[in-house]
Amino acid sequence: MRILISLVSSSTSTGLHLLSVSRRLHTKISPFSTLIGLKPPPAMATSEDSLRRSLAEKQSSIESQGNTVRALKAANAEKATVDEAIEKLNALKLDKSVMEKQLQAAVNGNGPDGSINKEAFRQAVVNTLERRLFYIPSFKIYRGVAGLYDYGPPGCAVKSNVLSFWRQHFVLEENMLEVDCPCVTPEAVLKASGHVDKFTDLMVKDEKTGTCYRADHLLKDFCNEKIQKDLSISAEKAAELKHVLAMLDDLSAEELGAKIKEYGITAPDTKNPLSDPYPFNLMFQTSIGPSGLSPGYMRPETAQGIFVNFKDLYYYNGNKLPFAAAQIGQAFRNEISPRQGLLRVREFTLAEIEHFVDPEYKSHPKYSEVADLEFLMFPREQQISAQSAKKIQLG
């Protein structure tokens, strides 16, 4: 289940960038974001860079000392001298081994604070949830389809409690206007919202088997793999790969394709060459009525049902602003490569709020209650300069 909140001024929607910035029109807020979405703090990054530089220097010293040992042996030097040189070489190798372990710990997040590898922890949580029937793959007796899941008894209870709390905390507490709109949406609505033209991810194909992959996922996995497992790369190369990761969502199809070719990335399953990236629309298309002449889509989010009813909601609210409208319902996205359990699926529940305010008058009687709160945000300036998210105080 995903919960998404948007703030709207007049008819413009701006998603809160709490987890990641995507090419889609809204940012998704995931319940597992705290497990896998956190970036290493600056201190850890500095330590990692320092370790990589020290490791490179140590490797250079080992090569130099190795040459010294070979030269001494070739010159038939005294045994004591050769043994001393070999002992020094072994000490350097031992130091290198220790530094490699330190670097691996820094990369994986196994620092002195005792934190564990986030991916391993996430996988352990997923395995436990599936084993205890919180959720299970749908239709698995027929081999199932990726990205579709069933909630088991405890999962249904958790979901019901979360939605009940969400409705009480937001809708009832703030007197929001709740609506419930159809999942099937006419094409004209999603054409006007930009989804028909822009609700896309960049996809590549295995040139021999035709298997499809998300281009940015392949590049992201390659960069993370090199940073985390290739301890021989220089600090400069690691910094370059981190910069690519920071700018990943801003790369065009051409830039993404160029990076894939530059790094020699191939299909993960077959190692076959990949096609150039091209846009793939993530909406499930259907037709409304028996004639097939009225195209439609399964809604990719719940916002459009709120927006198209703005006039009636405005009238219901006494022709006054501000007001907020909320909706809980199913959304559908034809993900190219669903993965990571419930983080990226093809059907999920959205709990969404749209606030409509007068752009010239934005005061709120409860603002003082939250003015001092800080949130982890990802401002535009930080994104462009490839920096990390930062905490921003509301007031």
N, C-alpha and C positions, 0 to 999 in steps of 0.2 A: 504494500500500500504506500502511496506517495501523497504527501500533503504539500500543496502549492498555494502560496499567497501572493497576490498581485496588488499593487497600489495604482489607482487610476485617477488621472486628472483630466476632466472632460471625457474624451473618448480614447485617450492614450493609455496603454497598459505598460507598466514597467515591472518586470519580475525582480524579486529580491535575489541577489546573487550570493547565496549562502553556501553552495557546494561547488558548482562549476559553471563556466560559461559555455554554452553550446550554440551551434548554428540554428537551433530551433528557436521558436518564438518565446518560450518560457523556460525558466530554470527549474529543475526538479530538486526537491529537498528529500533526501533519503534517510530512513531511520538508521542505516548503517554508515552514514557519512562520517561519524566520529571514529569509526573503526578503520576506514581505509582512505578517507579523503584528506587527512591532515598531512601537510608538508613538514619536512624536518625544520626545526627552528634554525635561525641564522647561525647560532653557535655551533650546531652540529655540522652545518655545511662547511663552515670555516675549518673545523677539525678534520673533516673528510678531505678537503683540499690540501691541508697541511700534511696529512698522512700520505696522500698520493705523491706529493712532491718528495717527501722523505723516502718513500719506497723507491721512487725512480733514482734518487741519489744513492740509495743502498744497493740497488741493482748495478749501478755504474761502478760502485766500489767493489762489488763482488767480481764483476768482469775484469776490472783492473788487477785485483788480487789474484784472480785465476791466471791471468797472463804472467804475473810475477812468479807464481808457482811453476808454470810450464817453462819459463825462462831459466829458473834455478835448476830444474831437473835436466834441461837440455845442456846446461853448463856444468853438469856433474858437481853441483855445489855440495858442501858438507851436509850430512844427514840432519844434523841439529838445525841448520839454517832452513832446510827444506821443511822439516817438521814444524818449525816455528811459523813459517809462511802458511802451511796447511792449516795449522791451528787457528791462525788469524782468519783464513778463508772460511773455516767452519763456524767461527764466531759470527762472522758477517751473515752467513746463511741462516744461523739461528736467530739473529736479530731481525732478518727479513721475514722469517716465518712468524715471529711475534707481531711484527708490524702488519702483516697480511691479515692476521686474526683480528687485530684492532680495527683495521680498515673495514673488514667484513662486518664487524659488529656495528661500526658507525653507519655503514650503508643500510644495514637491516634494521637499525633502530634499537639494537641490543646494547644500549649504552649503560653507563653506571647507574642510571635511574631504575634499571631493572625492567624497562619496557620490553615487550616481546615483538617479534616480527608481526607487523599488522596483517599481512596476507595470511600467514599461518594461523593467526588468531581468528580472522574472518572465516577461514575454511573450517576451523574447529567449531565455531558457532553454527555455521551452515549445516555441518554434519549432525550436530546435536538436534537442531530444529527439525531436520528431516527424519531422524531416527525416532524422535518423540512425536511425530505426526503433527507438528505445527503446520507444515505444508509439505506437499509431495508433488512430483511431476504429474501433469494431467495425462490421462489416457495411456498410462504406462503399460497396460496389458496389451496394447496395440503398438508398442514401441514409442508412443508419445511423439510430441512435437516440441522442439526447443522454445523456451520463452512462455510456456503456459503451465500454470500451477494450480493445484487445488489446496484450499485451506482445510486442515483436519480439525477435529473438535477443539483442541486448545488454541489453534490458530484463529478459528472463528470467534472464540471467546475474547482473545486479545484484540482482534480487529473490532469487534462490537464495542468493547470497552474504550478503545482509542477514539472511535468515531463518536461515541456518546460523550466522552470528555471533551472532544473538540467542539461538538455542537453546543455543549453547555458553556464552555469557556468563551467561545467566539459568538455564535449565533444568538443564544439566549441572553448572555450577559450584555452584549452590545446592541440588542434589538435589531439584528440584521434581518434582511428579507431573504428567506430561503426559497429556492426554486428547484424543480426537478424536471429536466428537459430530456428529449429523446437522444439516444445514442446515434441513430442514423441521421445524418445531416445533409441537406441538399448541396450540390456543388456550388451554387451561387454564393452561399454563405461563406464557404471556405475559400472561394476565389476572392471575395472581398477582403477577407482577413489576411490574405497572403499565403495561406497554407498550401494551396494548389501549386504555387510557383516556388515557394521557398522552404517548405517543411521537408528538408532533405538532409541526407548524410552522403558523404563521398564514399563510393564503393569501388573496389577493384575485383577482378576475376582471375582465377587460375587459368592461364591461357590454354591449358591442355584439358583440364577436367571441367572447367566452367564453375567451380566452387566460388562462392562470393564471400568477400571479407570487407569489413570496414577499414578504409585506408588509414584513418587516423589511429585506429586501434593497433594496426600492425606496426606503425612507426613508434607509437607509444611503448608497445611491448619490447621492441628492439632497443630503444633508448634505455628503458628500465633494466633490461637484461644486461646490457653492456655496463651500466653504472654499478649494478649490484653484484655481478658475477665476474666481470673481467677486471681483476685488480691490477692488471698491467697497464691499463690506459692512463695517460697523463692527466694531471689536474686540469690542463687546458682543454683536453678532449672531453673530460667529464663535464666541465663548465659549458662546453658547446652543446652537449647532449641535453643538459638541464635547460639551456636556453630554448632548444627545440621543443622540449616538453612544455615550457611556460607559454610558448607562442603557438602551440599546436592548434588551438581552436581558431586562430586567425589566419592560418595558411590557406591559400587558394588551391584549387584543384591542380594547377600547374606547379605551384610550389611544393605541394604534398608529393606529387609524382616525381619531381626532381629530387627530393630528399630520399624517397624510396629507391630510386636508381643510384643515387650517390652512395648510399649505405649498402647496396646490393641485397635489399630485402626481397625474399621470395615467399611463395605460398608455404605456410607453416606445416601443412600436412604432407606435401609432396615435393617441396623445394623447387617447384616449377616457376618459370617467370610469370610476372603479374601484368595485367593490362594497365593502361593509364587510368587514374581515378576519374569517375564521372558521377554526377548527382543521381541519387535514388530517392524518390518520394516515399516517405514512411507511412502514408495513410493507406488503410484498407479501402479499396474502391468497390462499390456495389451499384446496383441500379434499383430505382424505386418504382414499383408497379410492374405489371406484366409486359408492357410494351418495350421495356428496356431503353426508352428514350429520355428518361429522367435520371441522370447520373447522380450519385451521392457517395458519401464516405462514412465510415465509422469514425466518430469524432476522436481526434487525437488529444483533446483536452476539453474541459467543461466550460471554458470561458465564453465561447460563442453563444451558448444558450442564454447566458446572462446579458451579454451585450445587445443581442437582438431584441430583448425584452426591456431595454432601458426605458423607453418611453412609457410603457405601462407601469413599470416599477416606480418611475418618477411621479407619475400621477397617483399611484397608490400611497406614496410617501407625502402626499399633500403638495406636490409640485415644489418640493424643497430639497436643497442640497445642504450638507452632505448626507449620503446614505451608503450602506454597504449591502451587497447581495452575495449569498453563499450558495454553493451547490456541492453535493456529494454524489458521485456516480462513477460509472466505468468509463475508461478511456482506452484507446486502442492504437498501437504503433507497430508497424510491420518492421521490427528491428532486423537489421542485416545479420548481426551475429549476437543473439541474446546470450548473456553469460552472467556469472557472479550471482547465481540464485535470484532473489527477488529484486536485485538492483537494476536489472535491465530485462524487462519482460515485454510481451506483446499485448497483454491485457492487464489492467491494474485499476485500482480505485484511487480517484483523486478527490481531495477535499479542498475546495478552492474558494477564495474570497476576492471580490472586486470592489474596491472603494471608489465611489464617485464623489468628487469634491469640486467646489468652486475654486478655480485657479487663483482668484483674487482674494479669497477669504478661506484660510486653512486652519483656523484655530479649532481646538478641541478641548472640552472641559476636563478631560482626563490626561491631557498631555503631561502635566507636571508629575504624574505618577511614574512616567517612563523616561523623562527627560535625561536622567542620569545613567540610564542603562547603556552598556557597550555591546556592540555586535561585531562579529567577524564578517567584514564586508570585502568586496573585491571591486574597488572603484575602477572606472575606465582608465584613468591615468596609470594605475598599477598594472593593468592588463597590457597596455601598449608598451610599457617599459619592461615587461617580462619580470615584474616583481611579484611577491607573494601577497596574499590577502592581508588586511590589517584591521585592527579593532578601531571602531569609530563610535564616538558617543553621540547619542541622538540630539541632546541639547547643546 
